[in-house]
């Protein structure tokens, strides 16, 4: 089987699924696997090993024609398009010509996010609602023409594609366990908490910080983020010396840094935007063996229990009480919880496991279409 994935992610981005699945493990089952990256640093189409680089301006042009010049699309069995609807339109248009199957990989509801944000801010809601309805009508019509659909979770499919009856796969985020460091408890009584990723008003990160800052005990809470906005400014203005915001660091360095902490913060608001997601950072904490404070997102409930995670509601009171509980727990118990969570993630979210799951899904979908 020969598979080509056209991704919306830039090469070397902090999103690991493209390299973890298509760049590494899927090749163990497939004859050939290609990844198409859009780039802004060149005006020429090029290929290096299994990676094809296409100028970003081509995403609304005849991308299949350019790809055919490079590898010959008649030899490709399946093309998977990740998040780019204009690209999906062109790939579907040429499906019969090149005789490949088409899958759409929808990893995050970006169109809905714009409407959700407008409602949260009470800004241009009517216009955003109309735009959302028009765009989703167009997008769903494209997805209906696909041979299969890949989404982050069952909740994603039920929320955004309940009426689309094609083969679909829930393919959540995962972790590549190669060469990762491991958390080891130290004798220091001070507990260290870590949060990595986006900080903004939609994720309500300020509520988390405000809840934790109300505690009297000593601790360290470090936040690593690329964000610079009203929410990060609000957090800094709290002026709690125990809580620090640092710039984001590269992924390979991040894993080494996580190993120095005792607890990860994986709290994400439970709403239509985030309840369908697969929080990557929480999996990364567990891949090192660091236990995490989480709330009742479907993803968390399906993976963890009270022996591997600290569950709480996404409210100031519940967050504060849970952190208070963690501060009174011996580090040896935290270590044991982290190991249990690490084993769960290893068994279910290792990219090797997810790659085999994807391969079997595509293979079975192909057999069903042939029969």
C-alpha atoms as one frame of an Amber mdcrd trajectory, in Angstrom:
protein
   0.000   0.000   0.000   1.229   3.485  -0.919  -0.089   6.436   1.088   0.373
  10.173   0.716  -0.516  12.643   3.475  -0.934  16.343   2.696  -0.625  18.188
   5.989  -1.461  21.698   7.133   1.432  21.595   9.594   4.814  23.079   8.788
   7.759  20.737   9.056   9.385  20.743  12.515   6.270  22.204  14.133   5.445
  21.226  17.709   2.698  18.875  16.526   4.032  15.338  16.603   1.389  13.227
  14.829   2.657  13.745  11.268   6.222  12.662  11.967   5.184  10.109  14.579
   2.787   8.275  12.255   3.648   9.085   8.643   7.312   9.899   9.139   8.151
   6.929  11.335   5.924   3.966  12.111   3.405   3.705   9.251   6.296   2.763
   6.956   6.561  -0.543   8.842   3.305  -1.684   7.218   3.141   0.330   3.994
   5.285  -0.034   0.898   5.690   3.732   0.584   4.547   6.711   2.665   4.878
  10.316   1.512   4.347  13.522   3.486   3.528  16.776   1.701   4.543  19.957
   3.513   3.663  23.478   2.427   6.582  25.882   2.768   6.987  29.652   2.627
  10.741  29.688   2.012  10.786  28.477  -1.599   8.885  28.959  -4.850   9.823
  25.525  -6.202   8.331  22.076  -5.666  10.929  19.586  -4.405  11.257  16.133
  -2.876  13.715  14.744  -0.344  13.360  11.060   0.487   9.677  10.652   1.430
   8.975  14.356   2.008   7.568  16.620  -0.691   7.805  20.396  -0.300   5.307
  22.651  -2.073   5.151  26.473  -1.984   2.396  27.676   0.334   0.789  29.651
  -2.495  -0.066  26.348  -4.216  -2.599  25.297  -1.592  -5.426  26.833  -3.647
  -4.031  25.735  -7.004  -3.896  22.425  -8.850  -1.795  20.621  -6.286  -2.457
  17.174  -7.774  -0.858  18.233 -11.053   2.299  19.281  -9.202   2.385  16.095
  -7.142   1.922  13.953 -10.239   5.044  15.520 -11.736   7.033  14.457  -8.668
   5.860  10.926  -7.860   3.125   9.924 -10.326  -0.215   9.835  -8.527  -1.398
   6.740 -10.414   0.807   4.685  -8.099  -0.740   6.117  -4.898  -3.473   4.055
  -3.224  -4.758   6.651  -0.746  -4.334  10.389  -0.263  -5.083  11.809   3.182
  -5.664  15.560   3.425  -5.276  17.102   6.875  -7.530  20.116   7.614  -7.052
  21.926   4.255 -10.456  22.078   2.536  -9.210  23.898  -0.624  -6.645  21.118
  -1.070  -9.299  18.475  -0.431 -11.441  19.997  -3.189  -8.661  19.616  -5.735
  -7.737  16.105  -4.590 -11.371  14.974  -4.907 -11.691  16.600  -8.332  -8.890
  14.397  -9.683  -9.786  11.205  -7.833 -11.113   9.341 -10.883  -8.282  10.501
 -13.101  -5.577   9.061 -10.858  -7.641   6.271  -9.270  -6.747   6.884  -5.625
  -8.926   6.843  -2.523  -9.389  10.020  -0.513  -9.489  10.470   3.240  -9.978
  13.700   5.139  -8.227  14.109   8.477  -9.990  16.744  10.575  -7.873  17.260
  13.675  -9.461  20.392  15.139 -12.707  22.335  14.434 -11.033  25.536  13.217
 -14.188  26.837  11.500 -16.251  26.325  14.650 -13.516  27.922  16.752 -14.096
  31.277  15.049 -17.808  31.152  15.868 -17.128  29.941  19.408 -14.681  32.783
  20.007 -17.162  35.354  18.665 -19.811  34.094  21.101 -17.352  34.100  24.004
 -16.424  37.702  23.229 -19.959  38.696  22.196 -18.527  40.192  19.033 -19.944
  39.954  15.467 -21.958  36.884  16.481 -24.582  37.218  13.726 -21.983  37.589
  10.962 -19.859  34.743  12.321 -22.943  32.512  12.558 -23.790  33.087   8.890
 -20.165  32.539   7.882 -20.054  29.324   9.902 -23.209  27.921   8.308 -22.001
  28.711   4.797 -18.516  27.311   5.349 -19.689  24.127   7.031 -22.204  23.518
   4.234 -19.350  23.673   1.727 -17.006  21.631   3.921 -19.508  18.860   4.643
 -20.295  18.470   0.953 -16.611  17.821   0.338 -16.282  15.356   3.221 -19.298
  13.385   1.955 -17.379  12.672  -1.245 -14.436  11.152   0.631 -13.871   7.430
   1.049 -13.106   7.802   4.735 -12.862  10.355   7.533 -10.303  10.618  10.334
 -11.159  12.634  13.452  -9.693  13.105  16.920 -12.492  11.406  18.822 -15.944
   9.881  18.633 -17.253  13.094  20.182 -15.771  15.028  17.246 -17.638  12.855
  14.743 -20.920  13.040  16.671 -20.670  16.811  17.142 -19.571  17.989  13.703
 -20.370  15.122  11.310 -23.388  13.300  12.780 -25.131  13.028   9.403 -22.172
  11.873   7.299 -22.259   8.128   6.712 -18.782   7.110   5.590 -16.111   4.987
   7.223 -14.428   6.944   9.983 -11.613   6.422  12.440 -10.984   8.097  15.784
  -7.263   8.825  15.698  -6.263  10.780  18.819  -2.930  12.386  19.517  -0.113
  10.200  20.745   3.519  10.111  21.808   6.717   8.755  20.300   8.417   6.958
  23.192  11.853   6.690  21.602  14.672   8.077  23.779  12.444   9.838  26.308
  13.749  10.715  29.784  11.908   9.475  32.877  10.663  11.286  35.955  12.319
  10.291  39.210  11.132  11.696  42.554  13.673  13.707  44.497  14.017  14.418
  48.210  13.061  18.091  47.874   9.787  18.660  49.746   8.814  21.462  47.352
   6.267  20.351  44.723   6.788  21.600  41.172   3.861  21.998  38.735   4.141
  22.497  34.967   1.781  23.745  32.243   2.857  23.863  28.588   0.965  25.153
  25.573  -1.552  27.830  24.701  -2.553  30.409  27.303  -5.641  32.420  26.355
  -9.172  33.395  27.337 -10.704  30.392  25.576  -8.666  27.953  27.648  -9.343
  30.055  30.746  -5.790  29.573  31.964  -6.153  32.581  34.252  -8.820  30.740
  36.278  -6.350  27.913  36.911  -3.657  30.338  38.027  -6.018  32.354  40.224
  -7.203  29.184  41.965  -3.679  27.947  42.653  -2.444  31.361  43.792  -5.025
  31.374  46.605  -3.122  28.590  48.376  -0.768  29.493  51.219   1.689  26.615
  50.828   5.020  26.827  49.058   5.247  25.378  45.541   6.536  26.213  42.068
   4.194  26.520  39.091   5.952  27.114  35.768   4.131  27.895  32.516   5.848
  27.475  29.137   3.978  29.120  26.270   4.310  30.966  22.962   1.280  33.054
  23.900   1.529  36.767  24.626  -1.885  38.313  25.169  -4.301  39.727  27.726
  -4.426  36.431  29.598  -0.657  36.117  29.991  -0.541  39.751  31.097  -3.301
  39.092  33.629  -1.390  36.129  35.032   1.799  38.161  35.360  -0.132  40.932
  37.105  -1.222  38.504  39.826   2.319  38.944  41.040   2.708  35.568  42.725
   6.397  34.733  42.996   5.592  31.019  43.016   4.087  31.243  39.511   6.270
  31.956  36.473   5.696  32.302  32.718   8.520  31.308  30.381   8.827  31.258
  26.572   8.038  27.966  24.857  10.996  25.666  24.271  11.675  23.122  21.477
   9.997  19.743  21.813  13.184  17.734  22.401  14.208  20.090  25.204  10.689
  20.172  26.610  10.664  16.463  27.439  13.891  16.825  29.398  12.405  19.782
  31.257   9.160  17.961  32.110  11.183  15.287  33.922  12.146  17.916  36.523
   8.530  18.455  37.622   6.218  16.529  39.929   2.775  17.336  38.487   1.429
  18.359  35.093  -1.586  20.630  34.674  -3.923  19.280  31.975  -7.042  21.293
  32.774  -9.069  22.332  29.713 -12.596  23.820  29.751 -15.397  21.366  29.017
 -17.277  22.895  26.092 -18.140  22.146  22.459 -14.723  23.321  21.305 -12.473
  21.333  23.603 -14.606  18.333  24.573 -13.965  16.846  21.126 -10.198  17.257
  21.347  -7.242  15.080  22.263  -4.963  17.124  24.568  -1.390  16.437  23.480
   0.397  18.014  26.411  -1.223  15.735  28.972  -0.011  12.682  27.060   3.478
  14.168  26.960   3.539  14.618  30.745   2.552  10.986  31.199   5.112   9.768
  28.652   7.779  10.945  31.116   5.929   9.439  34.090   4.605  12.714  35.504
   1.010  12.426  36.835  -1.483  15.098  35.841  -4.368  17.108  37.276  -7.227
  16.794  34.781 -10.929  17.540  34.537 -13.742  15.460  33.083 -13.078  15.748
  29.351 -14.213  12.603  27.479 -10.607  11.946  26.440  -9.417  11.952  30.049
 -12.278   9.869  31.382 -11.708   7.213  28.712  -8.001   6.884  29.517  -7.403
   7.510  33.199  -8.861   6.724  36.620  -8.276   7.929  40.164  -5.226   5.680
  40.445  -3.439   7.419  37.576  -4.767  10.997  37.567  -6.163  13.693  39.847
  -9.655  14.556  38.599 -11.443  17.791  39.429 -14.101  20.114  38.043 -13.034
  23.141  36.033 -13.901  25.572  38.827 -11.684  27.637  41.093 -12.850  25.826
  44.202 -12.331  22.326  42.808  -8.951  23.196  41.278  -7.760  24.766  44.526
  -8.888  21.771  46.595  -7.232  19.301  44.229  -3.915  21.142  44.194  -4.114
  21.320  48.006  -4.553  17.543  48.039  -1.560  17.047  45.754   0.621  19.228
  47.971  -0.034  16.861  50.873   0.756  13.649  48.982   4.232  12.041  49.238
   6.277  12.187  46.057   6.557   8.395  46.082   2.799   8.142  45.537   2.953
  10.705  42.752   5.684   8.605  41.166   3.490   5.484  41.322   0.532   7.320
  39.760   2.772   8.659  37.016   4.049   5.179  36.183   0.495   3.839  35.966
  -0.522   6.666  33.654   2.620   6.183  31.571   1.745   2.524  31.035  -1.772
   3.463  29.902  -0.438   5.991  27.402   2.232   3.548  26.207  -0.346   0.834
  25.534  -2.946   3.047  23.871  -1.242   6.174  22.522   2.202   5.118  21.398
   2.475   6.294  17.781   3.454   2.764  16.800   0.079   1.553  18.126  -1.815
   4.389  16.422   0.022   3.800  13.132  -0.990   0.155  13.055  -4.547   1.186
  13.899  -4.590   3.621  10.970  -3.100   1.077   8.566  -5.673  -1.577   9.480
  -8.491   0.946   9.131  -7.423   2.019   5.626  -6.851  -1.593   4.581 -10.281
  -2.708   5.859 -12.011   0.305   4.289 -10.425  -0.607   0.952 -11.621  -4.219
   1.238 -15.175  -3.066   1.978 -15.202  -0.841  -1.101 -13.900  -3.662  -3.314
 -16.468  -6.200  -2.075
